[in-house]
Amino acid sequence: MTKFARRFARRPFLFGSIGLLGGAGLALLGCSPAGLLNGVSRIAGDGGVRVALRGAPYGSDPRQKLDVYLPDKSPAGAQLPVVIFFYGGGWVDGDRGDYAFAGRAFAAQGFVAVVADYRLVPQVRFPAFNQDGALAVKWVRDNVARYGGDPARIALSGHSAGAYIAAMLSLDRHYLSEVGVDPAIIRAAALLSGPYDFYPFTEMRGRDALGAWPRPAETQPISFARADAPPMLLIHGTADTVARPYNSERLAAKLTALGAPVELRLYPDKSHIDTIKSLSPAFRGSTPALADSIAFLRRNTALPTSRP
């Protein structure tokens, strides 16, 4: 068994971990669980996709890099909607290469898909990973047109800790404003199994990543719910014991009360990992997370209907 596989096989499956196999299966495959989903994606489906750019720097730190995935057969001169995906991992784990299956899944549905790394604990603490997310959005705004993406139709997605980052960028205007990006650039956000209302911090990952911030309310996406928020899709499994479903329920309730556009999808008896693993072809039937996300993002990134 590789060192990487042993680490995933013996640790608890916290934010963003994908416990699909036990240690024996990982030993056989010699890869991380997310790496397994990548392999399945390449072998079992989501064809017609190419990597247009790998390891593009959006900042000076080695962790500040992103990959771009495109549909193979997009029409010449097309300006496609864009999805930026942030992976989970408790703000301490994760690598964009391990989440290529997410980029391929969105690109296969006609989106320019961007999968971005960000700095992790212990190198940084809150709010650095949100600031990295904002820089990734800025890079996409400035560069995606050369890859056939429409910078006026940018949406966000993410799972677990990555859904948290996407939620903060969607709701707290200051992250994008501080890097010179109009917060209104975010057309929609489709978020999987995220933590949005989880103070006080009762679990080690949250304490390590956010606990030192002197104003805890500023770490919580729900604190920034607003009537003019971009449309949000909040997906959660009711059996999620990592980021419990009340996170999505409470955020959806607050946005609804404010009159903001929000959709809540609760999947009965589905776990924290079910939503993310269903982005990989072999496990797509485990939840309708991808189909629900694609339908929502298409509606909310559509070009305005022309009138005579």
N, C-alpha and C positions, 0 to 999 in steps of 0.2 A: 504493500500500500504506500502511495506517495505521502510525503509529509503533509501536503495540502489536503489530501483525502482523509488522512487520520484526524486532522483538526476538525473537519466538518462532521466526521462520523461520531466523534466522542462528545461534541459540545451540544448544549441545548439549542434548539432551533428557535432563535429569537428573531428580531426584526429582519425580515427579508431573507432568512435562510430557507432552503428549499429541501426539506428532508424527504426525498423520494425513495432513497434506498438506504439500507443499513450498511454497516461497515464492510461486509463481505462484497456487496454489490459495488461499492466505491472502490474496493481493492481491485476488483476485476477490471473496472473501467479506468482506474488511475486518474480520476478527475473529480472536480467539485460537483455538487448537485446542480449548480447553475451551468457548469460546463457540460453536464449530461444533457440538459435541456437544449443547449446549443447544438450538440451532436445530433440529437433527435430532429431538431429543426432543419438541419442541413440534409439529413437522410430522408425524412418522412414527409417533407412538404415545404410550403412557403418558398416555392421556386419563383423564377422570374424576378429575382431581386439581385442587385449588385451593390458592393461596397464602393461608394464614390470617393470616400476620403476616410483615412484611418489615422488616428493619433494627431488630429489637428489641434495645435495649442490655442486655447482661448485666454491664457494667462501665462505667467512666467514660471509657476510651480510645476514640477513634473506630473502632479495629479490633475492639473487643469488641462485636460485634453478631451476630445470627443471624436466620435465616428459618425459618418453620414451614410445612410442606406437609401437607395432609390429603386423604384420599379424599373425593370429592364425596358419596358416598351411604352414609356410615356411619350406622348406626341411631341414632335419637335417644337420648341418654343413654349411648351406648357409651363404654367405656373401652378404647381401643385400645393395643396395645403401641407402644413408642416406640423409634426409632433416631436416635441423634445421629451425624452423619457429619462427619468431619474430612478435608479434602482435602490432597493433597500439594503439592509445590512447593519442596522442599529447605529448608524453614523460611525462605525468602526471597521466594517468589512465591505468589500465589493470592488469589482473591476468591470469596466465597460465591455471588455472582451467576453466576459462570462455572460453578458446579457445581450449578445448579438441576436438571440432568438426573439427578443422584444422588438429590436429594430427591424428585423426581417418580417415579423408579423404585421407591423404597421405599414411597412413599405409594400408588402404584397397586396395591401388593400388600397393602394393608390396615394399614399402619403410619402413625402420626404421625411424620413425618420432620423432623428439625432439621438444618440445615446452618449451621455456625458459622465465622465468621472468627476469627482469633487474631493476636496481634502477631508481627511477623516481624523477622528480621535485616535491616539493622543496627540497627533501633530497640531490639531486645532480644536477649539470648542465653539459652541454657539457664539456668534451668528455666522462663523466663517463659511460653513457649508451652504447656507442660504446666499451669502455674497457670491460664492462660486457659481451657484445656479443663475444668479442675475448676470454674471459675466458671460455664461454660456448663452443665455438669451440674447445678450448684446451681439455676440459673435454670429449667431444665427441671423439676427436682423440684418447685419452688415454683409453677410457672405452667402446666404442660402440661395439667392437669386441665380448665382452662377451654376448651381446644381439643379435648377429647375423648380425651386421652391418659391412660394409667394411670401415675402416678408410681411405682408399685410394680413396673412392668415396663419398665425402661429398659435398652436395649442400646446398644453402641457399634459404629461401623464407621469405616473410613477406608482411604485408599490412600497408600502410600509414607510420606512424613513425617507424614501424617495417621494412618496406621496405627500409626506410632511413638507419637504422642500418645495414641491410644486404648489401646495396649498399656501405656504407663506409667500411665495412669489405672486400668487394670484390675488391674495387678500391684503397683504401689507405693502402699500404702494412704495415705501421708502427704499426697498432693495433695488428695484429697477430705476427709480428716480436718481439714486446715488451714482449710478453708472451711466447716466444720460439717456435712459430709455423711457419712453412714455409707458406707464403701467397699462394703459389701454391697449397696448400691443397684444396682450394675451386675450385671445378670442374665446377660449374655453379651457376647461381642465377636467380630465377623466382620471379619477384617483382610486387606487385599489388598496383597501385594508390599511388605511393610514391612521396615525395618531394625531388628533386635532384638539383634544381637550383632556390632557392627562396630567395636569398639575393638581396636587403635589406628586412629585416623582417617587414612585414606589419600587422602581426597578432600576438595576445598576446602569443599564445603557442610558436611560434618560438622565439619571443623576450625573453620570460622567460627561455627557454631551452638553447638557443644558443647565445643570444644577448650580453652577457658579455664577450665573447671570444674576445681577442684583435686583432685577425687576421681573419676577417670574411670569407675570401676565404677558410680557413682550415675547415670550417663547412659545405662546399658544396660538395656533391659527384662529381659533374661535374668537379670540380677542379682537380680531381685525375683520370680522364679518361685517359686510356693508351692503347697502341696497344696490349699489352700482357695481357689485362684484361681477366678474365674467361668469357665464353659465358654468355650473359645476355638476359633474356626475360623481356621486359618492357610492362606491361599491364596497360591500363588506359581507363576509360570511358570518352567519349567526353563531357558529361554533369557534370563532376566532378567540383564542385565549391569550394572544400576544398583544395585539392592538385591538382591544375589545370593541364590539360593534357600536357601543354607545358613543364612540368618537364620531362616527359618521351620523348617527341619529341626532346627536346634540347639535352638530354643525348644521345639518340640514334643517333642523327645527329653527335655529336662530336665523339662518339665511331666509327661510320661508317667512318668518315673522317680520323681517325687514323688507320683504317684497323682492328679494333677489331671486334670479332664476337658478333653481337647483333641482336635481333629480336624485332620489335615493333608491338604491337597489340592494336589497338584503337577500342573500342566497341561503336558504335553510340548510342547516347541518354542514355548512362548508367552513373550512379552516382558514387560517392565515395564509398557508402556502397554496391552497387550492386556486386562489384567484390568479397568482402569478404563474403557476405552472400551466394554467390553461392557455397561456399565450404561446406555448410550445405545441406543435401539431399533434403529437402522440397523446397529449393530455387535454386537448381542447374541449372535449366533452365534459370535463370535470366541473366547469362553470361556464356560463355565457359571458364571461367578463370581456373577452375580445369583441364578440359580436355587439354587445351593448355599448362598449367604448367606441367602436367604429361608427355605429349608427348615430350616436350622440355627437361625435366629432364631425361627422359629415354634415349633420344639420347645422352645427354652429360655426363651421368654417366655410360654408357654402358661399359662392359668389352671389352678390345681390342679383335678383331677377331683373333683367332689362325690360324696359317698358317702351312701347312705340311712341 
